[in-house]
Every structure is written in structure tokens, then in C-alpha cells.
């Protein structure tokens, strides 16, 4: 088996993964209230439901991941499954058998049949699954007492009740515990010394709405280091030319639209990129960007190219708030309007295995699973 995927889950990891998915999630049926989890339905021997009984809802894979990591927030790292493996389980293609087991074990598609619970890939969220709901206070009478005690011992929880809002919006990032990511951090002086702008050449040589920023991830020799500088183009580049420029710069990213028109330079788009054995992690600062699904999207391509599009709502000349009108004395934040941000990950990825979360702290985080290396 490929070295990236050669590790197998421990019995405790699988026990928690399967129990959490089967206990805290249920098929969304029109006439079923309260909802019965997948494992409860199996224990009660209920007949299979039909397409006509489905409610037609969907759930983000990010919510499924949030619930899983919220349940395990007090658990030892050794029993927590990393996000790429969690997504593989949800997709039904987690490598089996598990460690210490001779036979394959059931996965998510056993709990929720794909013909009724289709996984739909979304560019801005990573994916949704149809007709599944989160159950924050599941019925557990059917679970064996020893399994309940094992769950409590491994999770550190006293019972199965979860706070709905906290579980669905839990931020589970922990580089050492979940991803084993080495984050490439930018120093302030590096950012200041490696700031290049691409724009249309105007008579006063002022960059306009197209800018390109380069972050230093190496230590160039004095001969190679050109220092700070600007590049001016005779005309606005085409979309293809712009993409080619971005692709030629390692660890760089491009800003267009309102994001490049701040009074003191770009005020959003700062990022960290990390790499683990089987995935890439990126975190992008997007202050003032609307989190509404219709305004925000993130597209990931096979070659590792990432394109984020959104709308900023800051930088107005006047702001109406609390029945008052404020005349802004400065507009250093991005002006309101659409923008795009593009960059490239260190290597090729699988767009179908992308997971993005836009948290309330204005940080958009994405996990992109590396392309599976073929066995030689």
C-alpha cells in the first residue's frame, strides 16, 4: 500500500469514529420527529426508508467534521483521526482493514446509503451530504453499557448531550494533534522586504487594482535578492496572463479588485501554508469579507491552484449603525466590492477532497488532500 496511506486506524480510533457518526447523525425524514440516528434505526430493526420519505435537506461536511472534533475536544490525541482520514471515511474509501483486524469494517456509506445520501462537491465548502441531520441529544438506550463507558473514558465526557451551536461551529485546528502540519510562518520584515506590485502603468506610476504579493520562504543570496520593487505592465493582463504570472512565483499570491485598493497596501490575503504527509493546510486572513455563501467561494484545481472570490463590506465613506450615520475620517480598510485572491499550493491535490471553513474570526482555512501516490 502507498506509504502515505499505509497507516491504519487503531481499534479505539475506529470505535469512536463509527460511534460518533452513527449516533450523532440521522437520516432526515419528513415524518420522523425526533430524528432517530443511523445506529438507533439499525438496533430497532426499522424497515428501509424510501426516497419519498426524505426531507430534501443537506449538511456540510464541515459540520460533520466540527461535531466529530467537538466530541473529542477532551480526548487524547492518539484516539483522534486526522481530517484527511475523516473525509475518507465519509467518502467511504478509508483504507481497510483496520490495525489489528483481519476484515474490513463498515464506513459512512454503510450507515447512510449513497443512493439516498448523495455527497455533492461544492467549490466553496468542500461538500454537502443530502438528507442527513445532526442530533445533539441522541437516544442511547440500545448501546451496550460497556460501550457507553468506553465512550466516556476515551472522550472525557460525562454523557452524550452536546451543545448544538458549539458542536456545529467548533474550530478544531490543532497542528500537532490533528494534522501534524509544519506551518511556514512569514516574518514581518520578510513581508515588508518582499512586496511586489503588478498593475497598469499610469502617468504617476501608481499601481491600480491589480497587485501581486510575494512572500519569502527561502534565504536568497545577496546576488539573487533584488530587494523591494514594483513591476508595471503596459496594459491590464488577461486572465490567462495573470494566472501564468502567479504560477511562476513560488509561495506567492495575487489580489485583485477591492482587496488591492487599500490606502496602505493590501489589508487582507495574508496567509500561512503548511504541509503534512498527506495534505496541505492554508489559512487566509479575510477581514471585512462577507461569509454569505452566495458572495463567497473557494475553488481548488488539480495542480494546486486556489482561487478565492468574495465581497468586502468595509472601507465605506459613511457607515449607518445603531440609527446613526458615521462619517469615516479614514478609509484604510479595503473599499467595498468584489475581489479575488489566487495562489498555488506546493503540489497537486484532489479537488474532490477539499475541506474549507470560514470561521467568525475572519480566517478562512482549507485542507486539500494530496494526490494519492501510486504504488510502484
N, C-alpha and C positions, 0 to 999 in steps of 0.2 A: 504493500500500500504506500501511496505517496507520503513522504516524510512529514509534510505539513499536516496531514490528516491521519497520521499513524497513531496518535494518542487516542485512547479510548476512555469513555466515561467510567468513573467508579460506580459502585453499586449505590452509594449514598447520593451521588450527583444525579443518577438516573431516577432514583426513588423520588427525590424532591421535584425534579423536572416534570415527571409524569403526573405526580400527585397534584402539583400546583396547577398544571394545565387542565387536568381533568376535573379538578374540584372548583376552581375559581372561574371557569368559563363554561357557558351553556349554549345550546342552540337557541336562537331567538325565534320562538314560535308564537304565532298570533294569539292563541287562546290559552297559553300556559303562563299562569301567574300564581305563585312566584316561579321564576325560572328554575328548572332542575338541571344541575350540572351534567356533563357527559358521563362521569363515573356514577352519579346517582341514577341516571336513566339505565345504565348498564346493570347496576346492582338490583334495581327493581324489575328488570326484565321487561321494560316497556317496549311496545312494538315500534318499528322504524317509522319515522315521520316522513311526510311526503313534501313535494315542492310546494303544493298549495298551502301547507301549514306554515311555511316560512314567512317571517315578517318583512323581509327585504332590507334589513339593516346591514351595516358593516362596521368593522372595528379596525383601527390602525394597528399594524404590527408593533408600532412604538408603544401603544398602550399595553399590549401583551407583555412586551419586554419590561415596561415600567412596573407592572404588577408583580412579575417574577422577581425582579431585583428588590422591590419593596418588601416582599415576604422574606427575602433573605438578607435584609439590611443588617441584621444582628448575627448572621451566621458566620462560621469560619470560612475563610477564602477557599479552603480545599473542597468544599461541597458546592461551590458556586460555579455554574457553567458560563464560560465566556460567550459574549454576544454572537460571534460567528457560529458557534455550535448551537446556540439557542435558535438562531434563524434557520439553521439546517434542520433542526428538529421540527420547527414549524412547517418547513417546506417538505418534510417527510423524507429527507435524504441524508440524515445523520449516519455516519459510518457505523455499522454494526458487524458483529456482536459487541456488546459492552465488555469492559475489562472484567475478567473473572466469570464470564458467561459464554457458553458454547453456542447459544442460539440467539438470533436477532430478537429484539424487544419491540413492542408496539411504539409507534410515534404519533405525532399530532394527527396525521391523516387517518389513524385508527379511531381516534376519539371523535373526529369531525370529518365525515366523508367528503372528499373533494368535489363530488358532483353536487353537493348541497352547500358547501362552504368554499367557494372558489377564491383562491388567492389572486388578487389583482394588483399588478405592479403599478405604483404611482411615482411619477418623477420627483415630486416634492416631499413625499413622506416615506418612501421606501416600499409601501404596500398596504393593502387592506384585505381583510378576510370577510366574506359575506356571511350574514346571518349568524353571528356569534355575539354574545353579550358577556360582560363582566359581572360576576356575582360576588359581592363583597362580604356577604354573611351566609356562606353555603351551609346546607344541611349535611351533617357528617355522621348520622346515626349508623350508616351502613359500613363505615370504615372500621376496621379491626382495632380494638383498643391498643394493641402493641404498635400498630402503625401510627396511631394518633400520638402516642408517647414518643415514638421515634421522630415524628414531625416536630414536636415541641422541643425535643432535645437538640435536633440539628439546626432549627431556625432560631431558637431562643425566644419563641413566642409562647404566650400562655394559652391562646385559643386561636381559632380560625377567623375571627372577625377582623376585618380591615376597614380603615377609614377610606371611603370611596375616593374622595378628591385627592388625598395624599397618595394613594396607591396608583391612581391613573396619571399622575403628573410627577411621579418620583424621578429625581435625577440620580442615576445610578453610577455615574462615572467614577471609576477608581482605577487608575492606570496599573497599579501593582496587582490588584485583586482580580479585575475582570478582563483586562486587555493585555497586560504586560507590555504596555506601549512605552517606547522611549520618545519623548516629545522633543522636537527641535525648537528650542526657545530662541527668540530673537532678542538681542540686547538693544537697549535704547540707542546707544551710539552707532550700532550697526545699521539700524533703521535710518538714522539721520544721514549717515555717510553713503548710503546706497539707495538714493531716491532719484529715479529717473522718470521723466515725463514724456509721453508721446502725445502730440496734439497738432492741430493745424497751425501753420506758420502765419502769424498776424504781423502787422507792421510794427507793433510794440513788443513782439516776441513773447507774448503772454500765452501760456498753454490754455487750451479751451477745454471742452467737455470730455476729451479722451485722455486718459492717463494710464501709465503703466508703471507698476512699482516692483522693485527688485529687492528681495531680502537676501542678505549674505548668509550662506550656510557653509562657506569654506573660508580658508585663510589664504587669500591670493598673495603672491609675491609682490614686492613694490613695483616691479616692471608691469605686472598684469593689472594692478589696481589703478583704475583711471580716476578714482575719487568720484565725488558727486558730479552730476551732469544732467543735461537735458537733450533730448532728440526732437527735432521739429520736422514734421512731414509737410511736403508741398501741398498736399490735399488730404482730406479725411480718408483713411484707409477703408477698403471694402471689408465686409465681414470675414472673407477668406484671408485677406492680408492680415487682418487683426489677429485671427486665430493662429496664423503662421508665426507672427511675432511673439505671441505668448508661448507657443510651443518651443521656440528656440531658447528661451531663458529658463534655466533650471531654478526651481523653487520660487518663481515669480508669480504675480497675479495681476490681472488687468481690471481696471474700474472704468465704467462708462456712465454717462448720464449724470443724475443729481449727485451721485457718490463722489464724483471727481470735481465738484464745483464748490467745495468748502473754501472759506476765506483763508484758512491757514493750512491748506493741503487736505488730502483725504482723511476723513474722520471716521470712516468705517472700512471694514475689509481687512483689518489686522488679523493675522491668523497664526496658529501653530499647527504643524503637521507631524504626525507620529506614525511609526511603523511597528507592527508586531510580526510574528512568524506567519500569520495567515491573513492579515488585514491591514488597512490603513485607517488612521483616525485623523480628522481635521476639525478644528474649531475656529469659527469665524466670528468676529465681533461685528454685530449689526445694530448699533444703537439707533433708535428712531425709525426702524423698519417695521412696517405692518406685518403682523403674524397671520393675518387672514389668509386662508387657503387660496382664495381667488386672486390675491395680489402677490403671492409668494410661491416660488418654485425652485427646485434644485435638480438639475439634470446631470447624470453621470454617464460618461461614454466608456466603451471598452478599453480605449487607450489610456484611461485615467483622467481624461479631461473633465473638469467640473464647471458648470455654468449655473450661477445663482442669479435669479431675477427677482426684483421686488420693487416696492414703492416706499419712499421715505416720506415721513409726515412732519419733519422738523424744519427749522430754518425760515419760518414764516415771518413777515414783517409785522403782522398783528396776530394776536392769539386771544381767542374768546374762551374764558374759563370762569366757572362759578359766577355766571351772569355779569362778568366784567370783561372789558376789552383792554388788552395789554399791548402797548406799542413797544416792540422789541428794540432795545438800544444797540444790540449787536445781532448778527446772524452768522456765527461761526460754524454752526452745525450745517449738515447737508441741506440744501434747499429742497422743498417738497417736489416729488416727481419720481418717475420710474428710473431704475438704474440696473446695471448688470455687473457681475463680478465673475471673472473666469480665472482658473488656474489649473495646474496639472499635477496629479499625484505622481509619486516616484515610479510607478509601474502600472501595467494593465490590471483591470479589475472586471468583475462580473456585475453589470448594471442591475441585474435581477436580484443581487444580494447586497443591495444598498439600504442603509437604515439611517434616516435623518430625524433629528429632534431640534425644534426651535423653542428653547426654554424662555421663561419670563425674565431671565437675567440678560436678554438680548444676545445670547451666544447661540449660534447655530452649530450643531455638532453632527458630523456624519461619520459613519463607519462603512467603508467599502471593502468588500471581501476580495482578496486577490484571486486572479485566475488560477484555477487548480492546475498544479504542475502534473504533467503526465508521467506515469511510471515508465522508466526506461528498461 
